[in-house]
């Protein structure tokens, strides 16, 4: 009898978080840290969700990166707007479903100031500060990949916004890792200010992913809502951080292969427990 009660209690403890996440409490809809630049966004987006009959979701925007990354790493319940390597990880490790993505590709480059004539090629940045956002974002990982196996690699210098560091000429940065879209915008404004020193691989862009235990009809209703003009008007400032044209299109099965997630394995070992 005691053993039965013990097993029953353990079963309830395991099952309870699932009911909290998908039942009595709202499902978090996580936006990446760039959303913290727009303090009113979560209030406006929650209002739009409520007006669409989607009160089951609550928008989460924060510049504190740890809960967002750990949620994807461990497969915690929620909907996430995520970078391609995060999408692939969540999909292939935890069976998340990618359902909408930005239509244009995503690519990062390492750029230097045109006036810094001592930097002609990548190896000239040995032991110099290359500014990126924090681990394990794609720009951070590009620096690691570009200098893999090099005796004297560059140093990752973390900044909150690489674009701001470029705009305000942060002298602590010998080079910058920035999206191709942002680089082109700087280049259009002043073609003589920055040069592209290294170009990373091209990926499918950021996508919305949903935990597999979110009810299918609810996920489909959210998918339909996210493509409305009402939703796009609110979320466009965030999407514009990653694409010049913030257009969402349906995800195809092959869009986020497991190879996208390979770069995370040295940092996120695949034996992480799933947490709901």
Backbone as numpy.savetxt, mean C-alpha at the origin, in Angstrom:
# Nx Ny Nz CAx CAy CAz Cx Cy Cz
-16.06 -34.44 31.39 -16.89 -33.23 31.39 -16.03 -31.97 31.39
-15.02 -31.98 32.25 -14.12 -30.82 32.33 -13.43 -30.59 30.98
-13.00 -31.70 30.35 -12.32 -31.59 29.06 -13.26 -30.99 28.01
-14.53 -31.40 28.04 -15.51 -30.88 27.09 -15.69 -29.37 27.27
-15.83 -28.95 28.54 -16.01 -27.52 28.81 -14.79 -26.71 28.37
-13.61 -27.29 28.60 -12.38 -26.62 28.21 -12.33 -26.41 26.70
-12.68 -27.47 25.95 -12.69 -27.38 24.49 -13.74 -26.39 24.01
-14.88 -26.35 24.69 -15.94 -25.42 24.33 -15.49 -23.98 24.51
-14.82 -23.70 25.63 -14.32 -22.34 25.90 -13.29 -21.93 24.86
-12.37 -22.84 24.54 -11.35 -22.54 23.53 -12.00 -22.24 22.19
-13.02 -23.06 21.84 -13.72 -22.85 20.58 -14.40 -21.49 20.53
-15.01 -21.08 21.63 -15.66 -19.77 21.68 -14.66 -18.64 21.56
-13.50 -18.80 22.19 -12.47 -17.77 22.11 -11.96 -17.60 20.69
-11.86 -18.71 19.97 -11.41 -18.64 18.58 -12.48 -18.02 17.70
-13.73 -18.40 17.94 -14.83 -17.96 17.08 -15.24 -16.52 17.35
-15.08 -16.06 18.58 -15.56 -14.73 18.96 -15.00 -13.60 18.13
-13.67 -13.54 17.89 -13.15 -12.44 17.08 -13.78 -12.37 15.70
-14.08 -13.54 15.12 -14.73 -13.55 13.80 -16.09 -12.89 13.87
-16.86 -13.19 14.91 -18.19 -12.59 15.04 -18.09 -11.10 15.29
-17.09 -10.68 16.06 -16.90 -9.25 16.31 -16.59 -8.53 15.02
-15.68 -9.13 14.23 -15.23 -8.47 13.01 -16.34 -8.37 11.98
-17.14 -9.43 11.83 -18.11 -9.46 10.75 -19.55 -9.38 11.23
-19.73 -9.25 12.54 -21.09 -9.23 13.04 -21.42 -7.95 13.77
-21.17 -7.93 15.08 -21.63 -6.83 15.91 -20.84 -5.55 15.70
-19.62 -5.65 15.22 -18.81 -4.46 15.01 -18.55 -4.25 13.53
-18.10 -3.04 13.20 -17.88 -2.70 11.80 -16.59 -3.33 11.26
-16.57 -3.50 9.96 -15.41 -4.04 9.27 -14.51 -2.88 8.88
-13.23 -2.89 9.29 -12.35 -1.77 8.93 -12.03 -1.74 7.45
-12.09 -0.55 6.88 -11.67 -0.31 5.50 -10.41 0.55 5.58
-9.27 -0.12 5.44 -7.98 0.54 5.66 -7.48 1.25 4.41
-7.10 2.50 4.58 -6.44 3.24 3.52 -4.97 3.41 3.89
-4.06 3.45 2.91 -2.63 3.53 3.22 -2.26 4.85 3.88
-1.03 4.91 4.39 -0.63 6.04 5.23 -0.74 7.38 4.51
-0.70 7.40 3.18 -0.82 8.67 2.45 -2.15 9.36 2.74
-3.14 8.60 3.16 -4.45 9.16 3.45 -4.44 10.11 4.64
-3.41 10.00 5.49 -3.33 10.87 6.66 -3.11 12.33 6.28
-2.77 12.58 5.01 -2.61 13.96 4.54 -3.96 14.66 4.42
-5.05 13.89 4.45 -6.39 14.43 4.22 -7.26 14.13 5.44
-7.17 14.96 6.49 -7.80 14.65 7.78 -9.31 14.50 7.74
-9.98 15.13 6.79 -11.45 15.04 6.73 -11.92 13.85 5.91
-10.99 13.14 5.29 -11.38 12.09 4.35 -12.20 10.98 5.00
-11.76 10.52 6.17 -12.45 9.39 6.80 -13.89 9.75 7.17
-14.10 10.97 7.65 -15.45 11.41 8.01 -16.34 11.46 6.78
-15.81 12.05 5.70 -16.58 12.16 4.46 -16.85 10.79 3.84
-15.85 9.91 3.91 -16.02 8.59 3.30 -17.01 7.74 4.09
-16.94 7.84 5.41 -17.91 7.12 6.24 -19.34 7.60 5.98
-19.49 8.91 5.78 -20.81 9.46 5.48 -21.32 8.94 4.14
-20.42 8.86 3.16 -20.80 8.33 1.84 -21.15 6.85 1.92
-20.38 6.10 2.70 -20.68 4.68 2.90 -22.05 4.50 3.55
-22.33 5.30 4.57 -23.61 5.21 5.27 -24.77 5.53 4.33
-24.60 6.57 3.51 -25.65 6.96 2.57 -25.92 5.86 1.54
-24.89 5.05 1.27 -25.04 3.94 0.32 -25.51 2.66 0.99
-25.82 2.73 2.29 -26.28 1.55 3.01 -25.16 0.59 3.36
-23.96 1.11 3.51 -22.79 0.28 3.81 -22.22 0.63 5.19
-23.11 0.70 6.17 -22.68 1.04 7.52 -21.86 -0.07 8.18
-21.77 -1.22 7.52 -20.95 -2.32 8.05 -19.46 -1.98 8.02
-19.09 -0.97 7.24 -17.68 -0.61 7.09 -17.36 0.70 7.80
-16.15 0.80 8.31 -15.66 2.05 8.89 -14.27 2.34 8.33
-14.06 3.56 7.88 -12.80 3.94 7.25 -11.71 4.13 8.30
-10.54 3.59 8.03 -9.40 3.73 8.93 -8.27 4.40 8.16
-7.94 5.62 8.56 -6.79 6.33 7.98 -5.85 6.69 9.12
-4.59 6.44 8.92 -3.63 6.73 9.98 -2.24 6.86 9.39
-1.41 7.65 10.04 -0.01 7.71 9.62 0.84 6.76 10.47
0.16 6.00 11.34 0.87 4.97 12.10 0.78 3.69 11.30
1.86 3.27 10.71 1.91 2.27 9.65 1.79 0.84 10.16
2.12 0.59 11.41 2.24 -0.78 11.90 0.94 -1.58 11.81
-0.21 -1.09 12.30 -1.43 -1.91 12.25 -1.83 -2.28 10.83
-1.65 -1.35 9.90 -2.01 -1.61 8.50 -1.15 -2.74 7.93
0.16 -2.62 8.08 1.05 -3.64 7.54 0.85 -4.99 8.22
0.70 -4.98 9.53 0.52 -6.25 10.23 -0.82 -6.90 9.88
-1.82 -6.08 9.60 -3.10 -6.63 9.17 -2.97 -7.41 7.88
-2.22 -6.87 6.93 -1.99 -7.56 5.67 -1.07 -8.76 5.87
-0.03 -8.56 6.64 0.94 -9.63 6.86 0.30 -10.86 7.50
-0.58 -10.63 8.46 -1.17 -11.73 9.22 -2.58 -12.12 8.74
-3.09 -11.41 7.74 -4.39 -11.77 7.20 -5.56 -11.40 8.07
-5.50 -10.24 8.72 -6.59 -9.81 9.60 -7.78 -9.31 8.80
-8.94 -9.49 9.37 -10.19 -9.13 8.70 -10.22 -7.65 8.33
-10.71 -7.37 7.13 -10.87 -5.99 6.69 -10.81 -5.88 5.18
-10.99 -4.66 4.73 -10.77 -4.29 3.33 -9.59 -3.34 3.33
-8.68 -3.51 2.39 -7.47 -2.70 2.33 -7.28 -2.13 0.93
-6.89 -0.87 0.85 -6.33 -0.33 -0.39 -4.83 -0.51 -0.26
-4.25 -1.37 -1.11 -2.89 -1.83 -0.86 -2.02 -1.78 -2.10
-0.71 -1.64 -1.86 0.30 -1.67 -2.92 0.37 -3.07 -3.52
0.90 -3.20 -4.74 0.84 -4.50 -5.44 1.50 -5.66 -4.72
2.64 -5.41 -4.05 3.29 -6.53 -3.35 2.49 -6.95 -2.12
1.80 -5.98 -1.48 0.91 -6.31 -0.37 -0.32 -7.09 -0.86
-0.85 -6.66 -2.01 -1.99 -7.35 -2.60 -1.64 -8.82 -2.86
-0.49 -9.03 -3.48 -0.06 -10.40 -3.81 0.14 -11.23 -2.54
0.72 -10.62 -1.52 0.93 -11.34 -0.26 -0.41 -11.76 0.35
-1.32 -10.80 0.47 -2.62 -11.08 1.08 -3.40 -12.12 0.27
-3.28 -12.03 -1.05 -4.02 -12.95 -1.92 -3.46 -14.37 -1.85
-2.15 -14.50 -1.97 -1.54 -15.82 -2.06 -1.27 -16.46 -0.70
-1.12 -15.64 0.34 -0.88 -16.19 1.68 -2.17 -16.38 2.47
-3.14 -15.48 2.26 -4.32 -15.47 3.13 -5.65 -15.50 2.37
-5.59 -15.71 1.05 -6.80 -15.86 0.23 -7.67 -14.61 0.17
-7.07 -13.44 0.40 -7.81 -12.20 0.17 -8.20 -12.12 -1.31
-9.26 -11.38 -1.58 -9.76 -11.26 -2.95 -9.51 -9.84 -3.45
-8.62 -9.64 -4.43 -8.46 -8.32 -5.05 -9.66 -8.08 -5.97
-10.29 -6.90 -5.88 -11.49 -6.72 -6.70 -11.50 -5.45 -7.53
-10.80 -4.41 -7.14 -10.68 -3.20 -7.96 -9.25 -2.69 -7.87
-8.71 -2.23 -9.00 -7.36 -1.68 -9.00 -7.33 -0.40 -9.82
-6.30 0.41 -9.57 -6.06 1.57 -10.42 -5.63 1.09 -11.80
-6.13 1.75 -12.83 -5.96 1.25 -14.20 -4.54 1.37 -14.73
-3.81 2.38 -14.31 -2.46 2.59 -14.84 -1.43 1.80 -14.03
-0.28 1.48 -14.62 0.75 0.73 -13.89 1.45 1.59 -12.84
2.18 0.93 -11.96 2.95 1.60 -10.91 4.43 1.25 -11.09
5.26 2.27 -11.05 6.70 2.06 -11.22 7.45 3.12 -10.42
8.57 2.73 -9.83 9.39 3.66 -9.06 10.74 3.87 -9.73
11.29 5.06 -9.54 12.61 5.38 -10.08 13.47 5.98 -8.97
14.78 5.85 -9.14 15.73 6.55 -8.27 16.21 7.77 -9.05
15.98 8.94 -8.49 16.31 10.19 -9.17 17.30 11.01 -8.35
18.13 11.75 -9.05 19.07 12.66 -8.40 18.90 14.06 -8.97
19.45 15.03 -8.29 19.41 16.40 -8.79 20.31 16.52 -10.03
19.85 17.24 -11.00 20.62 17.44 -12.22 21.94 18.14 -11.92
21.92 19.02 -10.92 23.13 19.79 -10.59 24.19 18.97 -9.87
23.79 17.80 -9.32 24.75 16.95 -8.60 25.50 16.07 -9.60
26.46 16.66 -10.26 27.15 15.99 -11.37 28.02 14.82 -10.94
28.23 14.65 -9.62 29.05 13.51 -9.17 28.29 12.19 -9.22
26.96 12.25 -9.45 26.16 11.03 -9.49 25.76 10.73 -10.94
26.58 9.90 -11.59 26.32 9.54 -12.98 25.64 8.19 -13.11
25.91 7.31 -12.16 25.33 5.97 -12.20 25.06 5.50 -10.78
24.39 4.37 -10.68 23.91 3.89 -9.39 25.04 3.72 -8.37
26.15 3.19 -8.79 27.23 2.92 -7.84 27.83 4.19 -7.24
27.57 5.33 -7.87 28.04 6.60 -7.31 27.31 6.96 -6.01
26.21 6.27 -5.75 25.43 6.53 -4.53 25.86 5.65 -3.36
26.96 4.94 -3.52 27.46 4.07 -2.45 27.64 4.86 -1.16
27.01 4.36 -0.09 27.06 4.94 1.25 26.45 6.35 1.33
25.71 6.74 0.31 24.99 8.02 0.33 23.54 7.77 0.75
22.86 8.83 1.17 21.46 8.71 1.60 20.52 8.75 0.40
19.76 7.67 0.23 18.70 7.64 -0.78 17.38 7.69 -0.02
16.62 8.74 -0.24 15.41 8.97 0.56 14.22 8.18 0.01
13.56 7.49 0.93 12.37 6.70 0.60 11.44 6.75 1.80
10.26 6.18 1.64 9.40 6.00 2.81 9.85 4.73 3.54
9.15 4.38 4.58 9.64 3.33 5.48 9.45 1.92 4.93
10.15 1.00 5.58 10.00 -0.42 5.26 8.55 -0.84 5.56
7.98 -1.74 4.77 8.54 -2.38 3.60 7.76 -1.94 2.35
7.72 -0.63 2.15 7.07 -0.09 0.97 7.91 -0.38 -0.27
7.30 -0.26 -1.43 8.00 -0.59 -2.67 9.22 0.29 -2.91
9.13 1.56 -2.55 10.29 2.44 -2.78 11.47 2.02 -1.90
11.19 1.68 -0.65 12.24 1.17 0.24 12.86 -0.10 -0.34
12.02 -1.01 -0.80 12.50 -2.29 -1.32 13.27 -2.12 -2.63
12.94 -1.08 -3.40 13.68 -0.83 -4.64 15.14 -0.50 -4.35
15.38 0.27 -3.31 16.76 0.59 -2.93 17.50 -0.68 -2.53
16.84 -1.52 -1.74 17.46 -2.78 -1.32 17.79 -3.66 -2.52
16.87 -3.72 -3.48 17.07 -4.56 -4.66 18.15 -3.99 -5.57
18.16 -2.68 -5.73 19.12 -2.04 -6.64 20.55 -2.23 -6.16
20.75 -2.31 -4.86 22.10 -2.43 -4.31 22.36 -3.82 -3.72
21.55 -4.79 -4.10 21.72 -6.15 -3.58 23.09 -6.71 -3.98
23.82 -7.21 -3.01 25.12 -7.82 -3.27 26.25 -6.83 -3.48
25.95 -5.55 -3.38 26.98 -4.52 -3.56 27.76 -4.35 -2.26
29.07 -4.23 -2.37 29.92 -4.13 -1.18 29.59 -2.89 -0.37
29.36 -1.77 -1.06 29.04 -0.52 -0.38 27.69 -0.01 -0.89
26.60 -0.47 -0.30 25.28 -0.03 -0.76 24.96 1.39 -0.31
23.89 1.92 -0.87 23.38 3.21 -0.41 22.64 3.02 0.91
22.45 4.11 1.62 21.69 4.08 2.87 20.24 4.49 2.61
19.30 3.73 3.15 17.90 4.16 3.12 17.70 5.27 4.14
17.30 6.43 3.69 16.97 7.55 4.57 15.45 7.72 4.54
14.80 7.53 5.69 13.35 7.56 5.72 12.83 8.99 5.81
11.84 9.30 4.98 11.14 10.58 5.03 9.64 10.29 4.94
8.83 11.19 5.46 7.38 10.99 5.42 6.83 11.12 4.01
7.42 12.02 3.23 6.98 12.22 1.85 8.20 12.50 0.98
8.47 11.59 0.04 9.61 11.78 -0.85 9.36 12.97 -1.78
8.12 13.11 -2.24 7.79 14.23 -3.12 8.06 15.57 -2.43
7.73 15.67 -1.14 8.01 16.90 -0.39 9.50 17.12 -0.22
10.24 16.03 0.01 11.70 16.13 0.12 12.30 16.66 -1.17
11.76 16.23 -2.30 12.22 16.73 -3.60 11.81 18.18 -3.80
10.57 18.46 -3.49 10.04 19.81 -3.71 10.81 20.85 -2.91
11.13 20.51 -1.65 11.80 21.47 -0.77 13.30 21.23 -0.66
13.82 20.40 -1.58 15.26 20.21 -1.74 15.94 19.79 -0.44
15.48 18.69 0.13 16.06 18.15 1.36 17.52 17.77 1.12
18.42 18.49 1.77 19.85 18.28 1.53 20.40 17.03 2.20
19.58 16.37 3.01 19.99 15.09 3.59 19.83 13.94 2.59
19.26 14.23 1.44 19.01 13.21 0.42 19.93 13.42 -0.77
20.78 12.44 -1.04 21.59 12.48 -2.27 20.75 12.05 -3.47
19.76 11.20 -3.21 18.86 10.73 -4.27 17.49 10.45 -3.65
16.52 10.24 -4.52 15.14 10.07 -4.08 14.51 8.89 -4.82
13.71 8.09 -4.10 12.93 7.05 -4.76 11.49 7.56 -4.85
11.03 7.71 -6.07 9.73 8.33 -6.29 9.02 7.60 -7.43
7.71 7.68 -7.46 6.97 7.02 -8.53 7.27 7.68 -9.87
7.17 6.90 -10.92 7.37 7.43 -12.27 6.42 8.58 -12.54
5.19 8.46 -12.03 4.20 9.52 -12.20 4.67 10.82 -11.57
5.17 10.74 -10.32 5.65 11.94 -9.63 6.89 12.51 -10.31
7.79 11.62 -10.76 8.99 12.08 -11.46 8.61 12.86 -12.72
7.66 12.35 -13.48 7.24 13.03 -14.70 6.61 14.39 -14.39
5.89 14.46 -13.27 5.29 15.74 -12.88 6.36 16.77 -12.56
7.40 16.35 -11.81 8.52 17.26 -11.54 9.22 17.65 -12.83
9.40 16.69 -13.72 10.12 16.93 -14.97 9.35 17.88 -15.88
8.03 17.77 -15.86 7.20 18.66 -16.67 7.31 20.10 -16.18
7.44 20.25 -14.87 7.55 21.59 -14.28 8.92 22.20 -14.52
9.96 21.37 -14.40 11.34 21.85 -14.60 12.20 20.69 -15.09
12.37 20.56 -16.42 13.11 19.42 -16.99 14.57 19.35 -16.54
15.12 20.43 -16.03 16.53 20.46 -15.66 16.78 20.21 -14.17
15.73 19.91 -13.43 15.91 19.80 -11.98 16.36 18.41 -11.53
15.76 17.35 -12.08 16.08 15.98 -11.66 16.36 15.10 -12.87
17.19 14.08 -12.65 17.43 13.08 -13.68 17.13 11.70 -13.12
16.66 10.82 -13.99 16.36 9.44 -13.60 17.64 8.63 -13.67
18.06 8.06 -12.53 19.29 7.29 -12.48 19.04 5.79 -12.59
17.87 5.37 -12.15 17.56 3.93 -12.13 16.05 3.77 -12.18
15.59 2.78 -12.94 14.16 2.54 -13.08 13.82 1.14 -12.60
12.87 1.05 -11.68 12.47 -0.24 -11.14 11.47 -0.95 -12.03
11.07 -2.16 -11.65 10.10 -2.93 -12.45 8.71 -2.29 -12.43
7.94 -2.62 -13.43 6.57 -2.12 -13.53 5.60 -3.13 -12.91
4.68 -2.63 -12.11 3.68 -3.47 -11.44 2.27 -3.01 -11.82
1.31 -3.90 -11.59 -0.06 -3.42 -11.52 -0.14 -2.49 -10.31
-1.05 -1.56 -10.35 -1.10 -0.50 -9.34 -1.83 -0.96 -8.07
-2.01 0.01 -7.17 -2.74 -0.24 -5.92 -4.12 -0.84 -6.21
-4.57 -1.68 -5.30 -5.87 -2.34 -5.47 -6.59 -2.45 -4.14
-7.90 -2.54 -4.21 -8.71 -2.87 -3.04 -8.78 -4.39 -2.92
-8.55 -4.88 -1.71 -8.64 -6.31 -1.43 -9.58 -6.52 -0.25
-10.26 -7.65 -0.24 -11.23 -7.93 0.81 -10.94 -9.30 1.43
-11.08 -9.37 2.74 -10.87 -10.63 3.46 -11.88 -11.67 2.97
-11.46 -12.93 2.82 -12.35 -13.95 2.25 -13.61 -14.22 3.06
-13.64 -13.83 4.33 -14.81 -14.12 5.15 -15.80 -12.95 5.21
-15.49 -11.86 4.52 -16.50 -10.81 4.35 -17.55 -11.37 3.39
-18.83 -11.32 3.75 -19.86 -11.90 2.89 -19.79 -11.39 1.45
-19.96 -12.30 0.51 -19.77 -11.99 -0.91 -20.69 -10.86 -1.37
-21.97 -10.91 -1.00 -22.91 -9.88 -1.44 -22.54 -8.51 -0.89
-22.03 -8.49 0.33 -21.59 -7.23 0.92 -20.37 -6.69 0.19
-19.44 -7.57 -0.15 -18.24 -7.17 -0.90 -18.62 -6.64 -2.28
-19.58 -7.29 -2.93 -20.03 -6.84 -4.25 -20.70 -5.47 -4.17
-21.46 -5.25 -3.10 -22.11 -3.95 -2.91 -21.05 -2.86 -2.70
-20.00 -3.17 -1.95 -18.91 -2.21 -1.75 -18.19 -1.94 -3.06
-17.94 -2.98 -3.83 -17.27 -2.84 -5.12 -18.05 -1.88 -6.03
-19.36 -2.06 -6.08 -20.21 -1.19 -6.90 -20.15 0.25 -6.41
-20.18 0.42 -5.09 -20.13 1.76 -4.51 -18.82 2.47 -4.83
-17.70 1.76 -4.73 -16.39 2.39 -4.91 -16.20 2.97 -6.31
-16.98 2.50 -7.27 -16.86 3.01 -8.64 -17.85 4.13 -8.93
-18.64 4.52 -7.94 -19.58 5.62 -8.15 -18.86 6.96 -8.09
-19.47 7.97 -8.68 -18.88 9.30 -8.67 -18.80 9.85 -7.24
-19.75 9.47 -6.40 -19.74 9.92 -5.00 -18.50 9.42 -4.27
-18.22 8.13 -4.40 -17.05 7.55 -3.75 -15.76 8.11 -4.33
-15.71 8.21 -5.66 -14.48 8.66 -6.31 -14.15 10.11 -5.95
-15.17 10.92 -5.79 -14.94 12.32 -5.42 -14.23 12.42 -4.07
-14.60 11.54 -3.14 -14.02 11.58 -1.80 -12.61 10.98 -1.79
-12.44 9.86 -2.46 -11.20 9.10 -2.35 -10.16 9.48 -3.40
-10.53 10.29 -4.38 -9.61 10.66 -5.46 -8.29 11.25 -4.97
-8.27 12.10 -3.91 -6.98 12.63 -3.46 -5.99 11.55 -3.05
-6.48 10.45 -2.47 -5.59 9.35 -2.10 -5.14 8.58 -3.34
-6.09 8.26 -4.20 -5.75 7.50 -5.42 -4.79 8.28 -6.31
-4.90 9.60 -6.28 -4.02 10.43 -7.11 -2.57 10.42 -6.65
-2.32 9.88 -5.46 -0.94 9.73 -5.00 -0.21 8.65 -5.80
-0.97 7.77 -6.45 -0.39 6.61 -7.13 -0.65 6.58 -8.63
-1.54 7.43 -9.11 -1.86 7.43 -10.54 -2.32 8.82 -10.96
-1.91 9.23 -12.16 -2.32 10.54 -12.65 -3.81 10.57 -12.98
-4.36 9.40 -13.30 -5.78 9.28 -13.58 -6.37 8.29 -12.59
-7.05 8.76 -11.56 -7.57 7.85 -10.52 -8.80 7.08 -10.97
-8.59 6.11 -11.84 -9.68 5.30 -12.38 -9.57 3.87 -11.85
-10.66 3.33 -11.33 -10.68 1.97 -10.81 -11.30 1.01 -11.82
-10.63 -0.12 -12.03 -11.11 -1.14 -12.96 -11.12 -2.49 -12.25
-11.94 -3.44 -12.72 -11.96 -4.77 -12.09 -10.61 -5.48 -12.22
-10.29 -6.26 -11.22 -9.03 -7.02 -11.21 -9.23 -8.34 -11.95
-8.23 -8.70 -12.76 -8.21 -10.01 -13.42 -7.39 -10.98 -12.59
-7.65 -12.26 -12.76 -7.02 -13.29 -11.95 -5.49 -13.22 -12.00
-4.93 -12.88 -13.15 -3.48 -12.90 -13.33 -2.79 -11.60 -12.92
-3.54 -10.61 -12.47 -2.97 -9.27 -12.25 -1.92 -9.21 -11.14
-2.06 -10.04 -10.12 -1.17 -9.96 -8.96 -0.54 -11.33 -8.68
0.46 -11.71 -9.50 1.10 -13.02 -9.34 1.86 -13.13 -8.03
2.12 -14.36 -7.62 2.86 -14.59 -6.38 4.25 -14.01 -6.40
4.81 -13.82 -7.60 6.16 -13.24 -7.70 6.22 -11.83 -7.13
5.10 -11.10 -7.17 5.07 -9.76 -6.58 5.43 -9.79 -5.10
5.03 -10.87 -4.43 5.22 -10.96 -2.97 6.59 -11.48 -2.58
7.37 -11.96 -3.55 8.67 -12.56 -3.22 9.57 -11.58 -2.47
9.50 -10.29 -2.83 10.38 -9.30 -2.21 10.07 -9.09 -0.73
8.90 -9.56 -0.29 8.53 -9.41 1.12 9.04 -10.56 1.98
9.37 -11.68 1.38 9.69 -12.87 2.17 10.87 -12.70 3.12
11.93 -11.97 2.75 13.00 -11.77 3.73 12.55 -10.99 4.97
11.45 -10.25 4.84 10.95 -9.41 5.94 9.71 -10.03 6.59
8.87 -10.66 5.77 7.63 -11.27 6.26 7.69 -12.77 5.95
8.16 -13.54 6.85 8.22 -14.98 6.60 6.82 -15.55 6.48
6.66 -16.50 5.58 5.33 -17.02 5.25 4.71 -17.86 6.34
5.46 -18.12 7.43 4.88 -18.93 8.51 4.16 -18.07 9.55
3.87 -16.82 9.17 3.12 -15.96 10.09 1.73 -16.55 10.34
1.25 -16.58 11.57 -0.08 -17.13 11.84 -1.17 -16.22 11.29
-2.24 -16.81 10.79 -3.37 -16.02 10.33 -4.16 -15.52 11.53
-4.50 -14.22 11.49 -5.24 -13.63 12.60 -6.47 -12.94 12.05
-7.60 -13.22 12.63 -8.84 -12.61 12.17 -9.27 -11.53 13.13
